[in-house]
Structure formats: structure tokens, C-alpha cells
Amino acid sequence: MKQSGVTPWWKALRIRPEILDASGSIADVQMSLYHAVYGTEDQRPQYADASYYGEITHPTGALTDLLARIAIRLGGGDEHTKSPALLRLDQGMGGGKSHACIGAYHLAKAPLKLGKTDVGKAVLEHAETILGRPLPKNLENPHVVVLPCDNMTPGATVEEHDGPAKSLYERFLWRLFDGDYSRYITYREHFSNVSKISEAIRSLDRPVLIIVDEIMNYFGNGLDGVGDEALTAQDQAFMRALLDAVTKTQRTAMLAVMIASDKDSISLSPEGERRRLDLERLLDRNGKPVGVHENDDFAAILRRRIFAQPPAKEVVDATVREYNEAMNNGPWKTKVYDALHAPWTANFGEEASRTYPFHPQLMHMAEHEWANRTGFQKVRSTIKVFAATVFALQQRGKTGAWAPLLIGPGDLPLSSTQVRESIIGSGLISDTKTQNNYRSLAQNDIVGVKDTSGTARLLDTNRGTDEDVLWHRSNPRAAERAATAIFLTSIVSGRSQGRRGATDAEVKAATAVPDPAYMFADADAVIKDVTDPETGLVSIETTPGQKGQQARYFLSTSQTLVMLQRAMRDTITDAERDTVIADFAERLTETGPFDRKQFVRASAEGQAPREVLASAGIDDARVSRLVVLDPAQFTLRNGADRATRDAVQAAVGLGAEKLPTRWASSAIFAVANTQQRHAARRLATAYLAAERVLGVQETQDDDDMKSKAVAERNEAKRSLETTIKRAFQHVLFLAQPDDDAPRVIDEVTFDDKTETALNGAIVWKALVEKGKAFDQGTFTAKALLHNLRETDYGRPLDELRDSFWNTPRLPLLHGGQNDLRQALFEAVQAGLLRIVDGEGEEVAVTGVSEINLSSQRLRLGKPLPPAPQHEEPSSGGTDSTPESEPSPAGEDERRGGEDDAPPAPQEKQIAFSVTQSMLNNTGNSEALSQLFRQLYDVIDRGDVSFLQGSIQMVVSSQTADGLAERIRELGSPVHVRDM
């Protein structure tokens, strides 16, 4: 980056203290003649002082000539006729009329004070040129009569200013005579007498200046409202007579302010319109219309109004040299500045000296486009915009942040509320709806109020991380500058030849900086970024160049809803996006057969997944829990799930960093898929954007837009809910197939789009298939016995109960303790089990409710063996074995032993597992076939009283479909997925 040694304008110029005190706002930019003359204490503005007025007023040619004509009329003696008596200001709003009236007031009221200022000196010098001699410095002590009609109500006078006067003529007399009642009475009846009015003026024996401001405020709707025909007639007759009298009275000047009808937007009644036409004819006949400012005066007026002193010539010259070098560099000259066809490019040095610290491109826009807009308050609006701009940019410069050496059309900082609202409220945008649309557009598509958001701003900040961009330090806001320039040209409808927006060359020029590292190709790349349909400004419309015409760029508000949604997406943070996913997931979780659902939020303090689960309170006694893990921190698959698996492993008491836990077996974890999380995040951003669009004023004010926004929000919500459900594909749980197997984390994955781990009923079914849970009504007495081990006999009932929640080899119970209590009761009633006390004595159980699962005294006992059956002696009383044939030695003992042995068990439990590869292994295939045929025979002859288990196999697609159909016919759940 080129290191410029030029002193920047924010160091070379001193902003006026009143602007600094108001943080860039000029409270009194809309001057008031009434407050300058009659204001007291806090209502008295600074410009009421002639010296301050002279400080902030640039002596434009038109203003100087106007005041010089008044000075000649007042102090020119016998040569007063070289100036017209009646002068009329007819400009529209913001044309400097009030400023000129106050200048005339100071000229007559404090000529010595004003004469020491630049504007006062210029006025007297110009008057001397016209007369050929100097005027007396006090202008012969004129008297000033001020009638501020915008602050006067017909028939309702202010005693402080008007005494007993009622009509406008009477108020004129009272002020003419400074409250001299006797003289007032002398002339009071002569309201329509031209000679008497002239006589009253001459009676002061001194020059008189009469200033009548905003005549139509009084003679238009003001007189209509009073409803007094006599007063209306008197006031109108007086004004006719006054306009004639001043032309016939020596050393008398009158400055009248009445906006021309073609420039005045006020709506008048037919009577008011008639009065306007009457006054306009008299003003045209007796007076001379004069202007105050020309468009070319803008730069000097602004600089005088905003800065306390002009810039040093050497600073301006050095700045111009920097820009000249860049502007004459290859493509910048031929493809940008020559293509602008703007007059300021031919004599850039002279123009930059005139407009400094503003770039001639910006000043040309203000002078030749803004100033010609109906409704734009010319000087007043421009001062507001530029004052707010220099304040905001000076604050940046003082803090070491970047600010341009010349302030161009792309440098108005729309992140500043003061700047943005000054532009929007300047009159360049005609209606309120369009103003609101462009306000949102500026904040969302260009730069937000905190200077950290907005599409263009983010393009710049993201570019700043690219070390290959050598020019970023000298032009860190290139995209924002391009977008701002397009914004300024878009709000001015109907530019040259009716075209909209900015040309390609205008936008490139707005991004330029005097640094050779920022080349034409870089400006081209910036515009491509800004206009990119996916990542650029959502509101931008591009008209391609053709037939020698340049491409044009326009920011449109016609697609406001789309624009707002796109812009709102840029305001949503990652944390906000993930929070809404978590909120939805928690709300969408259905408990089903589980006793409780628990949502574990991601850490906001940067805790690792293991620590998050350690503090989540997952370990809960005798409660089956569906534990849903926040996708912001926990996901599976896509090669990025190590942290999640390790954390869950620790939470269930496994691994090197296992956590202390007792009830891990009854905690079932629902986890989202990593890839599906990406989709959910995208839709969460869209949902939040749609939700926020509903809250902005533009949407609330437009019923049609609001209806569409509601529909799109609802659709975004439905899509997000569906995607979040789909994202939760995985279930993790602690498993132990049998006593000899190690405890491991087992997993279920739902590939069917209709299944989700947020649904407890669906999860439970999957656990049933895995042998991790019993389905409803399947935990019978035989199922209980099947799951008991030898060590379970003699255990207290409370330990047996707890084992179904903390022992991973035991499946979870659909009905919880009720299922266990019912199965125990059935087993006792069938003689399969006994309930005994601590001494082994059987406890009678006559009902389910009598089985106290919380008891440590009651225990589980095996059934008693059946009592031995002894044969009765025969009637002969003799042994059946002859004595002569004794049994073989030991045979009696053996028989006796057989008689004493317990009966053989009627049923046995058999459990086995098979994991075999069938590929190219005919031996295994044959052996397994024989095993399953034998199983078939056993089941077919009814020799199986209880069956539990699951089989997983990989078969051909056709075979899988047939098997699945057969299994469903049995009423058993089946899961088929593609390999």
C-alpha cells in the first residue's frame, strides 16, 4: 500500500464547535427570522448575533448583490433610487430566503457589527462599486420593521410585540413607531391610504427597512381560518397600499418573501388562491424578484457553514497531486474518468480546490442533481447531510480508522443515523413508504447502524482476512463505497436522460483511492462482488451495457420482501441460529414410553462436551430418560463425531475419562446427524430472517407484504421442524448382550425419513428390536425368569428393581415398576418364584399391590421342590424282593440316592450369538442351515414357551423384501436399509 504523506482534511480543517457539540447535527440550519429578531434566552439562536451570522455566511454573489441593493436604498442618500425599493424572494423551501432576511435585518440593525465580517465587507464593497462612492458605515441608522407572517395569527396578537394592535396594518404601525401610542393612533385609520402610510414611514426621519416573511402563511389559509371578513378586507387593502407606498417613499426598502406559486406546495382555498394572485400581480408590478444562491455556491457555502476556517493551500494542492497521479493512470483514465463525461474531470485541480474536502464527483451530484429535485431543500438539506458526514468521518480519522482524503459519493457513512436520516429526509425521496424501504435497504444491504453488519460491509470485512489483497488497508470499505454511491444515485429518480442508478464508471470512480495498488481490475472485482446474485446486494438491479452504453446499477425497493429477508439473514448470528434449533428440538421431543425427556444445551461458555454432560444432571434414579443432545455441540457421522462419542462414553461410565454414574443403562441419547445439521442451520437462518421481517415497519405498514411475510414465515417454520426431526437420526445407549460380554455403546440409526430420535415411541420400538427394551405387554412372568440370573435369587426386591434401570444386560421396562410388579406377581402365583423375608420364610402374596419393590427386607426366592411321594406297604406286609436274592452291593444306596434327588427341570433357557461371513464359506452355510432347521422344528412343534432376540443379516434386495413382508405379518417390527 502506498503510504501518503498528505495531511488529511480532518486534521487540516476545524469543524465548528456547535456542530461538534451536537454530534454532527446543525440544529439551526433552518434559520428563523422570528427567532433571530424576537427570540429570548434559549429561544435566541446564535445567528441572532450579527458577528456569528457573518462568520457562518459565505458572501455568494447573489446574496452580496441583494444586501448591497438594500444598503444603497437605505444609506445611499439622494442616490437611493439606484436600487429598487421592493425586492422579492420567491425561491422554494431551503433556498436561503430566511438566511437572506436575517442578513438584511443585521445589515440595517447592526451595520457596524456586520461590516466587520467577510459578508459585510463584501456588501459594502459591492455597494461602493455600484454607487462609485462608499456608503456611510452606519447606513444612517435605519429602523427595521419585521413582520414574520409565519409566526403571526390574524386577529390574535401578542401584546409584547403588538400592544393594542389587531390588524396587520395596526401591527405594522406599532412596530414602526416602537410602541408610541399617540403616533399609532394618528395613523391607525388609514390602512388603505398609500400617502398616509408613506407619511408615517417618513415621519421617522431615518431610513426604514421593512421585512415581510412568508406572506402567504398569513394571507392564505391564515385569513381563511379567522373567519372575519372585515379583517381580511383590511389586511389585504393594507398590503396593496404598502407595496405601493414603499416605492414612493425615499430611503425605504422592503424585502418580501413569497414563494412562487409553481414552487409552493401549499394547498389554498379558492379565496386564498385569489388573494395569492392579487399579491403576485402587485409584487410583479412594483418589485424585483431576486435570488440568494446559485448551485455553484454550494461548496463555498458548505465549507463556510461547517468549518471554522478555510483549508491551507498547500494541503489542498498536495491532495490534488495524489489524486491526479491516480486518475491519469492507464485504464483509470480511459475507462473510468474519460467515460464519465463530467466537467469536473477536465479541470480536476481547480474543482477539487473549490470543493475541498468534498470530492468534485459528490459536489457535482449535489449541485446539478440534488438541487434540481422538487422537494429537496437545496442549501438546508445539503448542509445537514454534509455536516453529519464530516463529523462521522472525522471521528473515524481521529481514532485511527480509515477515512478518505476527499469525501466522495461513496463515503457518506450510512452507518451513522445522523447521515442516513439526513439523506432520507432531505426531500430526495418523495413518499414515506419509499423512505422506509430505502432506510431498511441502507441498513441491511449496505451497512448496519453498528458498522459491523450489512451485505456490503461484510464483503469488505471478509476481504480483510485475505492477505493477497494488497490494497485493503488503503481502501478497506471498497464494497461499501460502491454500494453507497449506487444508493445515492438510486434515490434520485430520473437522472440524466431519465436513466436510473449509477453507471459502471461512476461506481468505479466512487471506489477509487490515490493508491496504485488499487487497480482498475480491483475495482472491477469489487463491483462483481457487490452485484453477485448469491452473495452481493439483494436489492441491486443490473442493466447490462450494450451498443456503447455502460452497465448501470440501481437499488430497487420493488422486491422489498425478498430484499428484507436476504438482508435479515446477514444479521443473524451463529449463536442465534443454533439457539432456535435447540428450542425447536426441545419442543418437538415427544416422551413416548420414556419416563422423562431431557434436553442438554450446548455450552455458552466454551465447555467441552464431556463437561457439558457432567453438569447436565443426566444420572436419575429409576427413570428412563430420552436425553436429547443439542446439535450445536453434539453430532454424529461425517468424520467429526469423536468428541460426541467420547462425551457419551464418559457419561455412561466408560472410557479413560469416565464420569461417576449409577443409572447410565436407562439413559438413551438422541443425537443429530452432522450433515443434516447443516441443512437445519440453513433453514433456521431462513426462519429467523422471516420472523424478523415481520417485525420491521415496512412490513407492518403494507398489508399485502405482511400477508406474504406471514405465509413465508409459516412455511419456513414447517420446513425447519421437518428438517430438525430428520436431523436426529441417531440413538446411543449403554449395552451388554450377556454377562460375559463387556459394556459398550450401541447405536441405532434411522434411515427412514418418517422416523426421528425425537419421538420417544419410535426410539422405544428401535430399542425393542435391539433387545434393549420390552414392548408394551411383553414383560411376562416367563420374560422375567428368562432375564434372571442365579445371583438374583436372595437379593432384596429394591436391588432387583434397581437393576432394571442400572444393569445394561436387562432391557428397559415399558411400564416401569408396574410391569416388574405384575410379572413378579404372576410368577409367584404360578409357583415359579417366591417372595421371602430376611430369614427365608415365604411371604404370602395375594395381590399385585402387596409386592413392595422398595423393600430391603423382602427378597426373591426360588420355588420350593415338590414333596417326596413315599409308597405304602403292600397288604401282605412282605418285601417284594425275596430274601434269598439280595440286591447288589450299593444298589440300595444308589436307588435311595435317586429317590432323594430333586426332580429334573422341565424347561431350560438357551442363549447364543452368531456372527459369520457367508461369502465363499459353504461349510458355515451348511452348519447354520441345519441349526435354523432344527430351530424351525422346535418352534413348529410348540416346544418354545418364550422367545426374545434380534437377528441382523445381509441378504439380496429381493430376499430382504420377502423376509420383511413375512416378519410384518407376524406383527414384529422390522428394519431394512440399503447397504
Sequence and secondary structure as in RCSB ss.txt:
>XXXX:A:sequence
MKQSGVTPWWKALRIRPEILDASGSIADVQMSLYHAVYGTEDQRPQYADASYYGEITHPTGALTDLLARIAIRLG
GGDEHTKSPALLRLDQGMGGGKSHACIGAYHLAKAPLKLGKTDVGKAVLEHAETILGRPLPKNLENPHVVVLPCD
NMTPGATVEEHDGPAKSLYERFLWRLFDGDYSRYITYREHFSNVSKISEAIRSLDRPVLIIVDEIMNYFGNGLDG
VGDEALTAQDQAFMRALLDAVTKTQRTAMLAVMIASDKDSISLSPEGERRRLDLERLLDRNGKPVGVHENDDFAA
ILRRRIFAQPPAKEVVDATVREYNEAMNNGPWKTKVYDALHAPWTANFGEEASRTYPFHPQLMHMAEHEWANRTG
FQKVRSTIKVFAATVFALQQRGKTGAWAPLLIGPGDLPLSSTQVRESIIGSGLISDTKTQNNYRSLAQNDIVGVK
DTSGTARLLDTNRGTDEDVLWHRSNPRAAERAATAIFLTSIVSGRSQGRRGATDAEVKAATAVPDPAYMFADADA
VIKDVTDPETGLVSIETTPGQKGQQARYFLSTSQTLVMLQRAMRDTITDAERDTVIADFAERLTETGPFDRKQFV
RASAEGQAPREVLASAGIDDARVSRLVVLDPAQFTLRNGADRATRDAVQAAVGLGAEKLPTRWASSAIFAVANTQ
QRHAARRLATAYLAAERVLGVQETQDDDDMKSKAVAERNEAKRSLETTIKRAFQHVLFLAQPDDDAPRVIDEVTF
DDKTETALNGAIVWKALVEKGKAFDQGTFTAKALLHNLRETDYGRPLDELRDSFWNTPRLPLLHGGQNDLRQALF
EAVQAGLLRIVDGEGEEVAVTGVSEINLSSQRLRLGKPLPPAPQHEEPSSGGTDSTPESEPSPAGEDERRGGEDD
APPAPQEKQIAFSVTQSMLNNTGNSEALSQLFRQLYDVIDRGDVSFLQGSIQMVVSSQTADGLAERIRELGSPVH
VRDM
>XXXX:A:secstr
     S  HHHHS B HHHHHTTT  TTSS  HHHHHH  GGGS GGGSHHHHHHH    HHHHHHHHHHHHHHH
 GGGGGGS SEEEE   TTSSHHHHHHHHHHHHHSHHHHTTSHHHHHHHHHHHHHHSS   TTTT  EEEEEEGG
G BTTB  HHHHTT  SHHHHHHHHHTTT HHHHHHHTT TT HHHHHHHHHTT S EEEEEE HHHHHTHHHHH
H  HHHHHHHHHHHHHHHHHGGGSTTEEEEEE   TTT      HHHHHHHHHHHHHHHHH EEE S  GGGHHH
HHHHHHBSS   HHHHHHHHHHHHHHHTSTHIIIIIIHHH  HHHHTHHHHHHHHTTB HHHHHHIIIIITTSTT
  HHHHHHHHHHHHHHHHHHHHHTT    SSB TT S TTSHHHHHHHHTTTSS SHHHHHHHHHHIIIII  TT
SS SHHHHHHHHHTT TT TTTTT TTHHHHHHHHHHHHHSS S GGG  SEEHHHHHHHH  S TTS HHHHHH
HHHHHH TTTS TTEEEE   TT   EEEE  TTHHHHHHHHHHHH  HHHHHHHHHHHHHHH B TTSSEEEEE
   SS   HHHHHHTTT   TT  EEEEE TTT EESTT  HHHHHHHHHHTT STT    S GGGEEEEEEEHH
HHHHHHHHHHHHHHHHHHTTSHHHHH HHHHHHHHHHHHHHHHHHHHHHHHH  EEEEEE SSTTS  EEEEEE 
 STT  TTBHHHHHHHHHHTTSB  TT   HHHHHHH  GGGTT BHHHHHHHHHH TTS B TTTHHHHHHHHH
HHHHTTS EEE TTS B    SGGG  TT SS EEE             TT   SS TTS   TTHHHHHHHHHH
S    S            TT HHHHHHHHHHHHHHHHHHHTT  S           HHHHHHHHHHHHHTT    
    
